[in-house]
Amino acid sequence: MDKPIGWGASVRHNSEDGVAGLRHDGLPSCAALPGTVAPFHARQFADDVFEIRCHVRPLASGFGASLSRHPGIGGGGSCAVIPKESRRAARACVRDSYEMHARACAPDNFYAQVKHTVAGTPVSPEQIAMIVQSVRSGLSLEAADRVLDLCCGNGALTTEFFAACGGGLGVDFCETLITVANRHFVRRPQEAFRLQDVVDYARNADDTAGFTKAVCHGGFQYLPPADAQELLELLRQRFVEVKRVFLGNLPDKRRIDAFFGDRDRVAGIENDSASPLGIWRTEDEIHSLSAKTGWTATILPMNARYYAAHYRYDVLLKRR
Ligand SMILES: C[S@@+](CC[C@H](N)C(=O)[O-])C[C@H]1O[C@@H](n2cnc3c(N)ncnc32)[C@H](O)[C@@H]1O
């Protein structure tokens, strides 16, 4: 069955067992029968696709019990709504892992909080200076620019970008990191940090005018593929004055062995946005994603002394 069987008003993930809760009154046209599997689109989360699996076994409590009373399901059966290709669930997984990590770090250990570390130790100020320099020069930051920093983390790098221009906005969905950003890294009234998922922000923001450059350093790889594509499309369409976008620190699929070496790795890890390093892409994949979304990509050489230069690269996007 490849047609959605209904539209739900409310779907809630239960992170423990991957089963989502669902208000059965949101499923007026549910036609699933016990033993069938069907995709289900949640109206609230247009970017999620769930599978409804109908079982003959009634679930004991909660939404399962209430669903089993639904006339469309009937027969005492029950339903599990399982995230199949859930972009939101994948993003939530990344957010939770950054949240846990940031909380475990000392409040002033800024570069450990955003994982600029080697074997757990924060990298040197020289290494950070290389990142700052690559973004500033890639974007050709000038005093008149306003920068949108997507996946800005705790703002420790953002403040260096803002210092080279007229300020801007940093967006990140990790509450601990945005709290640090607001506490330590707002230097001028024209600088701000906002707690939000970057895809939600790009979809809904009403302050899109005025940004002239955008950066996503060390964050783009954590977006599920459909989100990565949508984000680039939204930047192209809704942020009309943004002329350049810097995608930084992307893991290079062609050089994945240089990172893992002999260490075991989970099959398919390079395609999993919720894995520790996110999605690994080849330069060709970045070129084709950019072209599809209205951008021209240039792969930027990294400083050979940069600690991750052997398996990462930077990209500059310009409007096609
Ligand atoms: C490696 S850190 C990089 C932080 C900062 N840009 C830097 O380079 O120091 C990755 C950041 O991406 C953020 N992130 C990942 N996916 C996101 C999303 N969908 N919306 C907002 N932030 C996201 C995480 O919370 C985390 O702060």
The ligand as a MOL file (V3000), in Angstrom:
LIG
                    3D

  0  0  0     0  0            999 V3000
M  V30 BEGIN CTAB
M  V30 COUNTS 27 29 0 0 0
M  V30 BEGIN ATOM
M  V30 1 C 29.5660 20.3490 15.8990 0
M  V30 2 S 28.4020 21.4870 16.5030 0 CHG=1
M  V30 3 C 28.9450 22.9200 15.6250 0
M  V30 4 C 28.6130 24.2000 16.3630 0
M  V30 5 C 29.2440 25.4520 15.7350 0
M  V30 6 N 28.7190 25.7400 14.4400 0
M  V30 7 C 30.7350 25.2620 15.6790 0
M  V30 8 O 31.2770 24.9350 14.6200 0
M  V30 9 O 31.3620 25.4270 16.7430 0 CHG=-1
M  V30 10 C 26.9180 21.0410 15.6250 0
M  V30 11 C 25.7110 21.8610 16.0610 0
M  V30 12 O 24.6480 21.6320 15.1610 0
M  V30 13 C 23.4520 21.7600 15.9130 0
M  V30 14 N 22.3670 21.1890 15.1040 0
M  V30 15 C 22.3610 20.0000 14.4470 0
M  V30 16 N 21.1890 19.8490 13.7930 0
M  V30 17 C 20.4530 20.9760 14.0210 0
M  V30 18 C 19.1660 21.4050 13.6210 0
M  V30 19 N 18.3730 20.6400 12.8430 0
M  V30 20 N 18.7150 22.6070 14.0410 0
M  V30 21 C 19.4910 23.3730 14.8460 0
M  V30 22 N 20.7170 23.0250 15.2740 0
M  V30 23 C 21.1940 21.8280 14.8650 0
M  V30 24 C 23.7680 21.0350 17.1960 0
M  V30 25 O 22.8960 21.3810 18.2480 0
M  V30 26 C 25.1920 21.5250 17.4440 0
M  V30 27 O 25.2030 22.6840 18.2200 0
M  V30 END ATOM
M  V30 BEGIN BOND
M  V30 1 1 1 2
M  V30 2 1 2 3
M  V30 3 1 2 10
M  V30 4 1 3 4
M  V30 5 1 4 5
M  V30 6 1 5 6
M  V30 7 1 5 7
M  V30 8 2 7 8
M  V30 9 1 7 9
M  V30 10 1 10 11
M  V30 11 1 11 12
M  V30 12 1 11 26
M  V30 13 1 12 13
M  V30 14 1 13 14
M  V30 15 1 13 24
M  V30 16 1 14 15
M  V30 17 1 14 23
M  V30 18 2 15 16
M  V30 19 1 16 17
M  V30 20 1 17 18
M  V30 21 2 17 23
M  V30 22 1 18 19
M  V30 23 2 18 20
M  V30 24 1 20 21
M  V30 25 2 21 22
M  V30 26 1 22 23
M  V30 27 1 24 25
M  V30 28 1 24 26
M  V30 29 1 26 27
M  V30 END BOND
M  V30 END CTAB
M  END
